Amino acid sequence: MGNYIYKSEDPEGRPSDHDWDRLIIRADGTYDLVEGGPTKPRSEKTGVWNFYPGDPPIVDLDHAGYPIEIKRNEVRLLIDLDVGIWYAKIR
């Protein structure tokens, strides 16, 4: 549960499709996902989330699964590890 922001390992600090991406996972089993940026229209999705234990454990947002990784005291919901993008929990 908590608030997450989009993170990328891309070293360039240029505007992207994801500047406004925010994910809120609530204790009541619902989520709110806002996506978009200067180069992509804003969209908002709401729905139900589930947690599936395993190796790795997974957070599922209406059938879109995000493996969970804890790295350097940061909780990450992995979007695509091959290109280095994830949602990071805001502290």
Secondary structure, DSSP 8 states (H G I E B T S, - for coil): -EEEEEEE--------TTTT-EEEE-TTSEEEEEEEETTEEEEEEEEEEEEE-SSS-EEEETTEEEEEEEETTEEEEEEETTTTEEEEE--
